[in-house]
Amino acid sequence: MSGLVGASPVYSIDEAFADLRGVPRPEELGRKIRNQVFRCTGIPVGVGIANTKTLAKLANHTAKRLQAQTGGVVDICDSFKRDWVLRNTDVAEVWGVGRRMKAHLDTMGIKTAMDLAKADPWTLRKKFSVVIEKTARELSGTSCLELDEPDPPKQEICCSRAFGQRLTDLPAIKEAVATYMMRASEKLRAQHSLRKKVRVGIRTGMFNAAEAQYANSVIVDLPYPTDDVRMLTKAATEAVERVYRQGYRYSKAEVMLLNLCKPGEFTDDLFAHSQPTDSTRVMSVLDEINSRWGRGTLRVASVPSSPEWAMQRNLMSQSYTTKLDQLWCITCS
């Protein structure tokens, strides 16, 4: 949860903004909210308070990162506290700055959030985009994001999970990659984007000296930008065969969708194919069914329903409000 002046109330399923204008002691309110959420649900949350939306997100990130020192609540409306957070936060942790943008900013000597806040906004706009310009202005304390301004679409979408157990066989790893691609394609269609490049990677555990270590990835180009999970899954699973090596115990796989674009924002090759209309209709039906009946109700055949390699969730919170078999039971003596 983040608090600031002028923000839309709901940001995502697990995060919300609140307008704290007129609240005399916002940090005290933040601690009350955090304690009440934990008492009622058992879920620890972070609260960030600042004067702009981007700064509030940064304060929220700091509250989670330094939970032992902050108690899960950080108020950086004070300039001294704000500057400390900016100086001690890598620019990659700033809301809206991804891996590719970080690499570009590094070439300009922009390493921290403070560097970005002090950078010339017009230079950033000319070199990159208005989004980065607004981010820099927000970090310096100038509010640029409106109440219901939609968040910019992601330029990359990644789905990466650790396996619940080490995998050695190619078929199981291909199942995992297909599963991750299913989720990544859902995110892609949710923001109405297409993509033409997929990066697929696998790796072993990197912290056990007794195990042989290996990591590799490959980028695959598709014939045209698409959001069809069938084509994406086929490309991703075939890519796994190119990087897989026998004799290793794999711990993690990753799929990343690169070079995202909106329909009509790319230049077609005169002789290139484009996504068929039937594919678009099929994907719409797929999403409608899964939205109504639950994720995974309809899926590609290579995605298992209950895989043995699934990530362990021994500490996952119970679904007290959405599943009858997980309701709290009270016994009266």
C-alpha angles and dihedrals in degrees: 000000000000130000127206144131112284114005139137111261100233123045104163142338092285103027137061139174125223131197107235099183109140095019106128098204108023095172091055090051090049091055091048091052092047093049093047093049090050093046093049100039108014089234117131113220135186124231122204122187125192145131098261135040095246093047090049090054089049092050089050090052090050091049090057096040094050098030094142092056099037103034089233096296126097126178113190099170085113109085094224093056092042092054091049091054092046093050093049099045123087112234090239089068093060115109109261097017111112133183095274093048091048089056091053092046091050089062088058093050093253103142105146138039088254091057090053092047090054096044119108106266095209092053090051091049093049095045099039124000146297088264092065090044091055091046091055092047091049091051090053090054103264112126111227104158118089126222098264100017107145118240114253114260116260118260092208132028120201132184115186130161137171114238119246087234137011114278125210103166123084097222093059092048090050089052090054093048090049090051093050091047090053090058095042092051090052089057090046093054092042090065092040095242136141130209139199102189131062127187117201123188139174131186144175125237109292099200103058111085090191092066126073108250128222136159130173141156138187135202118224125199119211123209093248140000110280146164094199107129091205094061092040092050093048091051093046097047092047088051091056089062089060096055101032117108126187121238098044131107106226121210105177145021131195136195121191128186111214137192095023118193141171122250107275094021095097131069113241122220106243090236099035125108122242131207110288118242089237090061091054091051093048091051091050091053091046092054094044093053094047091046091053102038102027138276113300096023088119118025143147114282094247091063111088121215097223110014121191090222094058117134113270114253103181092140098042114134118250120254094239096165102038109037124059094207090057099051116128113263119214119196117203115207 
